[in-house]
Structures are given as structure tokens and as C-alpha cells.
């Protein structure tokens, strides 16, 4: 399978960029808070908050002076960042995302061509950001009465510190969009997913996976550092875009 890899393809180059950025961010830790996506209204450099008041998988960076704030460029750069090796299962994050990009992206690029595939990739990635950020704003507003609270207000509402000072990374939103597009175009393709021992058709697997993400996102819970609504945003924008593009085309199998 790997003998036929096209090193000039968009899919291959997206994977290469992700891996290069990942390696660079693990070597130069200052890049991590700079390129990761912060809460859109967080304009504070995170050094004035008592990090012992809330749990964060990125507490290491905060406590060691690698604070950061939102920058518009992060809307793009966070898509090429992945979980730090300092986190549990950190390597697994980029491995699974790149495997999904390779498996589904290779096929979709052949179907659409490189230009349309690249457009789709970034639209779904930004779609993931839109829904993820909207949910963050809702959480902060529900607790504080504003989407842009002061540090004093935040310190009096410690339950939202984890949201306000969260750092989001990963290509998962775009990957979910790609997987949803694949399931829409090739609904009867059978896929294997661990630990299910039998193949499942894509048209059944993706809706179940999306339902799972929705349940986990609504449920929340301590220790859950997965951006479930970013996944849902990527899937939603991916489905809508495919439906628009294929209004007058025959469904593929």
C-alpha cells in the first residue's frame, strides 16, 4: 500500500507538515502556546492565574512560564499541532489523525482533485473551530454572564478557568469532516474499527461515531480533554459541503 504513495499529493504534504510542526513543537516548547488555539477572548498572558485552582493537561506549560493568549493566526496553526509527548497518549493523537488523513484523504483527493480536496480540508477545519468556540463562549457566558470576563470575575468562577484558559490542538476537526465525506460518498464501504471484531459499513459507523461524540460532548466530565464539539463541527461542515457539491451527481459506492 505504501509503495504507491504520491509524495506530490496534497494528502502526503498535509501529513508531512503536521509531522514537522509536531516535532518542532516538542523541541521548542515556546511554540506550543504560541501556535495552539486559545479561547478567542483570552487576551491575557497566562502567568497571573493560580494554576493550582484548576486542572489542565497544559498546566506544565503554564507553571513553567510558557503562557499564551489568543492570536488570529492560531485559527490556522492549531490544525497542525497535536498533543504534547508530556500528555498521556500524546503520540497516539497525531498517529490516529494522520492515519485517518491518509486512509480517507487519499481517496477523496483522487475523487475531487487536489485543489477541491484542500479547500474541503480547511473549510471543515474552520467549521470545527466555529462550533468549538461557540460552545466555549456559551460555557463561559453561562457561568459569568459575559463571554469576555475579567481576571477577577474568572477567579470567582473557578469552574470556567479550564475553558477560558484551554488550549486546543489537532487536525481532528478536518479529519472528521473527511471521514464524514467518505461515508457520504462511499456509504456501503465496510470499515474495521478496534475493538469491534466485524466490519461495519461507513453509513452506519460514522453516524454512530458522531452520536458518541455528541453524548460525550454534552456529558463533559473531569479529565475529558477531547474537543468533542470540534469533531462535531468538522463532521457537520463536511456533510453540508459534500451535499452541496453532489446535488447533481450520482452517489458513489
N, C-alpha and C positions, 0 to 999 in steps of 0.2 A: 504493500500500500504506500509506503513512504518513498519507494523508488520513483514514483511518478509525481512527486511534489514539484509544483511550479514556483520557483523562487522569485518570479516576477509578479506573481499574483497578489492581489490586494490582501487576501486572507493570510498568505505567508508573511507579508510585510507588517500587517497588524500584529501578528503573533510575535514577530521579531522585535517590534517597537515595545510591546508590552514586556517582553523578557529583558530588554536592555534597560528600560526605565525601572523595572523591579530590582535588578542588580544594582543599579546606581543608587536607588533609594535605600538599599540595605547597607551600602558602603558609606554614603554621605547622609547621615541621619537628618541633617538640616533640611534636606529635600522633602522629607516625609510630611511635615506640617505645612510646608510651602505649597506642595503640589496636590495634596489631598483636599477634598471638598469640605469646607466648614459650613456651619449654619449660615444662611445667606445674610442674616442681620448681625452676625458676630463680627464686630469691628474691633474687638479687644484683643490685645496680645495676651495669651493665656499664661500669665505669670502672677497675676494678682488674686487668683482664686485659690482657695484652700483645696487642693486635690484630694485631701482625705475625706472631704464631705460627700463625695460621690464616687461611684465605681466606673472606671473606664478602661477599656483594653489599651488605651493610649496613654495611661497615667505615667508610664515610664518617660515618655517624651515631655509631658508637662512638667514633671518633677525635676527633670534634668535641663530645663530651660529652653526646650525646643517648642516654645509656644507659637501660636499662629492665629491668623484671623482670615476672614473670607476675602478672596480676591477673585475678580471675574474670570481670570484665566483658569481657575480651579474647576469651572464648569466643564472644561475640556480635559485638563491634565489628570483629573481624578480617574477618568476612564482607563488610563494606562498605569494606574497604581494598583497595588494589591497588598494584602495583609502582610504585616512585618513578620520576619522569622522569629521575633520575640513573642509572638502570639502562638497559642495552641493551634495546631493545624494550619499555621501560616503558609507553608509551602503548598498545602493542598488547595488553597484558594486559587492561586494562579494556575496550578496544574489542571484543575477541573474546568476553569474558564477557557483556557487555551485549547483543551481537548474538545470542548463544545464548539469553539470557534472553528477549529479545524474540521470537525465532523460535519457540521451543518453549513458553515460558511463556504467551504469548498464547493458544495453542491449548488448553493444559492448563487454564488458568483458565476458558475457555469451557466445557470439558467438566465440570470439577469444581465450578465456582463459586469466588468469591474466597476464602471462608473456608478451604475444604479445600485450595486451592492454596497459601495462605500457610502452613498447617500443614505441608504437604508440603515446602515450601521450607526451613523451619527444621529439620525433622526430618532431612532429607538433609544440610543444612549441619552440624548437630551430629554426624551419623553420620560425616561426613568427618573431623571433629575427633577422634572416638573412635579411629578406625583410625590416623590420622596420629600421634596422641600415643602410642598403644600401640607403634607401630614405633619412635618416638623413644626411648621407655623401654627397649625391647629393645636398641637400639644402644648406649645409654649403659651399661646393665647388663652387656652382653656384654664391654665394654672395661674397666669399672671395678669390677664386682661389686656395684654398687648403682645404684639409679635416682636417687639424690639425693646425688651425690658432693660433697665439699668442694672449695674452690678449689685446695688443694694437690694433691688427687688429680687434678683436671682438668688442672692444669698438667703433671702427669706422664703424662697420656694426651692429647696434643695432637690425636690423630685424632678425638676426640669433641667438641672445642671447637666445631666448626661446627654440630653437632647441638644441644648444650646451649645455645649462645647464638644459635640460629637464630631468625629472625623470620618468621612465616607470615602471609600476607595473601591475600585474594581470595575471590570468590564461586564459585570453580571447583567446589568440592565439591557445592554445591547445584545448579550448572549441570549437572554430570554426572548428578546424580540426576534432574533434569528431562529431560535428553536420553534417559536410560535409560527413564524412564516413557513418553516419547513413542514410543520404539522398541518398547516392550511393548504399548502401546495401538494404535499405527498401524504394525505391522511391515512392511507392504508399501508404505509411502510411500517414494518414491525421493528421495534426497538427493544433492546435489552437494558435494564437498569438494575443495578445492585441495590437491595438484595433479592429482588423479585426473580425467581428462577425461570420464568417463562417470558417469551417475547410479547410485547403489548403494542398494538397499533398506535401510531403517533396521534391520531384523532381522539384516542382515549387517554393516552398518557399525559399529554400537555394540559388538557382541562383538569385532570386530577392534580397535577403538579401546581397549577395556578390556584386551585381551590385550597391546597395545602398552604401555599404562601399567604393567601388571604386570611385563613384561620390563624396562622402563626403571627401575622402582622397585627390583626385585631387583638389577639390574645396578649401579645407582648410578653413581658416577664423578665426577671432579673437574669443577667448572664446571656441574654439573647442579643448578640451584636450583629445580627444579619439585617440588612436593609430590605425587608420583605416588600415594602411598597415601591422601592426602586425596581425590583424584579417585576412587580405587577405593572408598573408604568411602562417598562420596556415591552412587556407582552401585549399590553393594550395598544400602544402606538404601533407595534409591529403588526398586529391583527388588522387594525384600521388601514394601515398603509397598503398591506397586501390586498385587501378587499377593494381599495380604490384602484390599484394598479391592474387588478384582474377582473374588472367588471365585464369586459368583453372577451375574456379569454377562457379557454377550456381548463377545467381543473386537472391537474397532473397527478399521476399515480405512480 
